[in-house]
Structure formats: structure tokens, C-alpha cells
Amino acid sequence: MEARGATSRDFAGVPAWVLGAVPLALIAAAIGLFALLGGPGLGERTGPPVEELAVERTVLRPGEIELTIRNDGPDAVEIAQVTVNEAFVPFEAEVNEVGRLATTTLTIPYPWIDGEAYGVGIFTSTGGTAEHEIPVAVETPSADLDFYGLMALLGIYVGVIPVSLGMLWLPFVRRIGAEWLQALIAFTVGLLAFLAVDAGLEGLEIAEAGPGAFGGTALVYLGALLAYLALAGVDAGLSRRRERISRASGAAAGPYLAVLVAIGIGLHNFGEGVAIGSSYAVGALALGTFLVVGFAIHNTTEGLAIVAPLASSRPALRRLVGLGLIAGAPVILGAWIGAAAFNPSAAAFLFGIGVGAIAQVIVQLAPVMRDAGGRLLHPKAVGGLLAGIAVIYLTGLLVAG
């Protein structure tokens, strides 16, 4: 105790920020000196270079294949040869030697045939290889005004309209009793839980196919953690204000929970839009009537989840419209990004954000499920959970693939 008191007195006149900055400055100086001296004692690394290439984007134009390549390994890579369906082909590289985490664009003149599958092989100067599959060759749409209009229309069809139609269940929600309302909240939680799992699996699949240098699958978990903590912090900051408003006006927490549900669903739908847009860009999404109808049925249940917490309130029409846009409109933005500037690492991170946001919404909704005895998993709640999972799963089968 005496030693600690003496130390405190020794630095009593030094500002706290200086005490915090000194160790950082010493660490930076040590790292700089180590780099300046060339890593003394480590010697030269032996063995072959570690070469890893990842294809981030494929663009198909008539008679031409364009690939965006990222160096996913620790060493610089020089691209020497390219094959298409095991036949060597000429190519032009934006940059022949690609440094760590850098990208280059390969332009390959090749008379590809619409609807056919192609395998592209990329060979480095040291003999390393990277394989990339084009399952279905379809010309990449140009990012013009008509293209963005089509993506916006698709987002309205599969996002805004279905969610808004699902919110028409509000009068029904107001008429049911308290016990059935708890079951309906449980239905919402089951639906959200399935959406979170679906978004997580989708994000992990995208991350595994993309470059691992930026974190790979860890980006999904990082996005989920950051979103959960951020929303938890915002909720803690707003809790006192929400309590004051409730005491003053007698309003319940329903509108607040409805906003949280809409945000969680909106983030999930943003990821859904990214998947739709990227699939459309590579020709893997047929914009048929059946698919649009399938998305409509699937997303209508999300509208019911939004209005479930509003049973005891009388929201204005503009508030309902706002909730519908929060939940459904992100499909449009996601479709634009997915089709025009898809990046697997960013997409994985965004899917993770959707997972974390939905998890925080579930935490907020869970207490509302409790019955008069304080039980969370009472029979009606369990039935609601199972019904929510079943409905969102079965309607999801209409849009699978």
C-alpha cells in the first residue's frame, strides 16, 4: 500500500493522458526500430513462397471474361498463365505482380457461350494455381439507370409490398387476448430466430468462398458481436428516456419494440437484397413470377412480426408506413450493392450485422413472452416459437435456390 501511494505521489502532477500516451509511444518506437533494422536475428525465410489467390468478382461481356483477383497470401504473386476449361488462353493483367492484399483485374478474350459452365485456372510464376468456377455464363448487366430501376422494382416486389401487406394483421392482433398475444410474440421470436440462423449460414458460406486475409468467417462473428453490442448500448442509453415517456403518457413499450423488430428484419432483408442482386448479376436468379410470389409469401410473415408488439397501442398511419419502409426498403439498397459492387468480405460482415441485430431484438422481446407465473417457455409460448420457425421455413422453400 505504501509503495502504491508513493508511486501515485510521484506522478501526481502528470496529466492522465500523458501517462496513457507514454507506453504507446514506446511501443511505436520499438516497432519502428525493429522494422528499420530489418528484423535482427530472424534471418531470411527459406522455402517456397506462400501464394493464395481469391476471385472476388466475375464480369462477363460478349467475347470477354473479366476477373477481379485479390492476393490472399503473405507473399507477392506474379500471374503467369490462365486457362479456360483446361486450355491456355491469352490474358491482360492490370498489374502482373500483385502485392499482399492487393487486387488486379484479368481480362480474358474468350468466346464464351450463354448458359454454359466454365472453369478458369490461374497459374503463378512459381507454379501455384487457383481455380474459379463459372456455373452459368450469362452477360453481366451494365449498371445503368434501367438496371438500378429494375433492382428497385425487384426490391419493392419482394420487400416493401409483402412486409406492408403483413402489417394489415394489426386489427386482428388488437382483438386477441393477452395469452394469445404472448403466443404471437413467441411466433415473432421464432421467426426472427430462424432468420438469424439463415443469415448466419449465408454469411459463413459467402465468407468461405471469399478471401481469408480480411478475417474470412470471423467477419460474420465480428459483425454479429458489434451489432449486438451497439444496439445493447443504444438500448441502455434510451431506457431511462423510454421509462420517463411511459410514466408521463401511460404508453407501453410496444412502439419501441416494433421499431427494434423492424430494424432487425430490415438488416436481414438488406442481406437478402445483397444475395438477390449478386445472384442476378451472375445469371443465377431467374426473375420469374413464381419466385416473386414466393418472396412475397415469405416476407409477408415479417409484417405480422412487426405489428405484434403494437396490440395495445394506436400508431398513426405514418408510423406504420415508416416501420414498413424500415423493414422492407433495405432490400432495394442490398440489391443495388449486390449486383453492382459485390464484395464477399463486406457481404459476410453485413450478414453478421444482421445476425447480431436480430439477436438483440430477441433479447428485447423475450420478457414479453412471460405468462402470469413468470414462465418464459409456457405451452403457448413454445407453440408460438415452433409455429414461427415452421412458417418461415416452409415459406422459405418457395424461394430456395
SULDA-V623047 format. One record per backbone hydrogen bond with DSSP energy under -1.0 kcal/mol. CO is the residue of the C=O (numbers start at 1). NH is the residue of the N-H. If there is no record, write none. Layout:
BEGIN
co=CO nh=NH
co=CO nh=NH
END
This chain:
BEGIN
co=1 nh=5
co=2 nh=6
co=3 nh=7
co=4 nh=8
co=5 nh=9
co=6 nh=10
co=7 nh=11
co=9 nh=12
co=11 nh=14
co=15 nh=19
co=16 nh=20
co=17 nh=21
co=18 nh=22
co=21 nh=25
co=22 nh=26
co=23 nh=27
co=24 nh=28
co=25 nh=29
co=26 nh=30
co=27 nh=31
co=28 nh=32
co=29 nh=33
co=30 nh=34
co=31 nh=35
co=32 nh=36
co=33 nh=37
co=34 nh=39
co=35 nh=38
co=39 nh=42
co=50 nh=75
co=52 nh=72
co=54 nh=70
co=57 nh=68
co=59 nh=66
co=60 nh=140
co=61 nh=64
co=63 nh=110
co=64 nh=61
co=65 nh=108
co=66 nh=59
co=67 nh=106
co=68 nh=56
co=68 nh=57
co=69 nh=104
co=70 nh=54
co=71 nh=101
co=77 nh=98
co=78 nh=125
co=81 nh=123
co=82 nh=89
co=83 nh=121
co=84 nh=87
co=87 nh=84
co=92 nh=107
co=96 nh=79
co=98 nh=77
co=99 nh=102
co=102 nh=71
co=104 nh=69
co=105 nh=94
co=106 nh=67
co=107 nh=92
co=108 nh=65
co=110 nh=112
co=113 nh=116
co=116 nh=137
co=118 nh=134
co=119 nh=85
co=120 nh=132
co=121 nh=83
co=122 nh=130
co=123 nh=80
co=123 nh=81
co=124 nh=127
co=128 nh=124
co=130 nh=122
co=132 nh=120
co=134 nh=118
co=137 nh=115
co=142 nh=144
co=144 nh=148
co=145 nh=149
co=146 nh=150
co=147 nh=151
co=148 nh=152
co=149 nh=153
co=150 nh=154
co=151 nh=155
co=152 nh=156
co=153 nh=157
co=154 nh=158
co=155 nh=159
co=155 nh=160
co=156 nh=161
co=159 nh=163
co=160 nh=164
co=161 nh=165
co=162 nh=166
co=163 nh=167
co=165 nh=168
co=166 nh=169
co=167 nh=170
co=169 nh=173
co=170 nh=174
co=177 nh=181
co=178 nh=182
co=179 nh=183
co=180 nh=184
co=181 nh=185
co=182 nh=186
co=183 nh=187
co=184 nh=188
co=185 nh=189
co=186 nh=190
co=187 nh=191
co=188 nh=192
co=189 nh=193
co=190 nh=194
co=191 nh=195
co=192 nh=196
co=193 nh=197
co=194 nh=198
co=195 nh=199
co=196 nh=200
co=197 nh=201
co=198 nh=202
co=199 nh=203
co=200 nh=204
co=201 nh=205
co=202 nh=206
co=203 nh=207
co=204 nh=208
co=205 nh=209
co=206 nh=210
co=212 nh=215
co=215 nh=218
co=216 nh=219
co=217 nh=220
co=217 nh=221
co=218 nh=222
co=219 nh=223
co=220 nh=224
co=221 nh=225
co=222 nh=226
co=223 nh=227
co=224 nh=228
co=225 nh=229
co=226 nh=230
co=227 nh=231
co=228 nh=232
co=229 nh=233
co=230 nh=234
co=231 nh=235
co=232 nh=236
co=233 nh=237
co=234 nh=238
co=235 nh=239
co=238 nh=242
co=239 nh=243
co=240 nh=244
co=241 nh=245
co=242 nh=246
co=243 nh=247
co=244 nh=248
co=245 nh=249
co=246 nh=250
co=253 nh=257
co=254 nh=258
co=255 nh=259
co=256 nh=260
co=257 nh=261
co=258 nh=262
co=259 nh=263
co=260 nh=264
co=261 nh=265
co=262 nh=266
co=263 nh=267
co=264 nh=268
co=265 nh=269
co=266 nh=270
co=267 nh=271
co=268 nh=272
co=269 nh=273
co=270 nh=274
co=271 nh=275
co=272 nh=276
co=273 nh=277
co=274 nh=278
co=275 nh=279
co=276 nh=280
co=277 nh=281
co=278 nh=282
co=279 nh=284
co=280 nh=283
co=286 nh=288
co=288 nh=292
co=289 nh=293
co=290 nh=294
co=291 nh=295
co=292 nh=296
co=293 nh=297
co=294 nh=298
co=295 nh=299
co=296 nh=300
co=300 nh=304
co=301 nh=305
co=302 nh=306
co=303 nh=307
co=304 nh=308
co=307 nh=310
co=310 nh=313
co=316 nh=320
co=317 nh=321
co=318 nh=322
co=319 nh=323
co=320 nh=324
co=321 nh=325
co=322 nh=326
co=323 nh=327
co=324 nh=328
co=325 nh=329
co=328 nh=331
co=329 nh=332
co=329 nh=333
co=330 nh=334
co=331 nh=335
co=332 nh=336
co=333 nh=337
co=334 nh=338
co=335 nh=339
co=336 nh=340
co=337 nh=341
co=343 nh=347
co=344 nh=348
co=345 nh=349
co=346 nh=350
co=347 nh=351
co=348 nh=352
co=349 nh=353
co=350 nh=354
co=351 nh=355
co=352 nh=356
co=353 nh=357
co=354 nh=358
co=355 nh=359
co=356 nh=360
co=357 nh=361
co=358 nh=362
co=359 nh=363
co=360 nh=364
co=361 nh=365
co=362 nh=366
co=365 nh=368
co=366 nh=369
co=367 nh=370
co=371 nh=374
co=375 nh=371
co=378 nh=382
co=379 nh=383
co=380 nh=384
co=381 nh=385
co=382 nh=386
co=383 nh=387
co=384 nh=388
co=385 nh=389
co=386 nh=390
co=387 nh=391
co=388 nh=392
co=389 nh=393
co=390 nh=394
co=391 nh=395
co=392 nh=396
co=393 nh=397
co=395 nh=398
co=396 nh=399
END
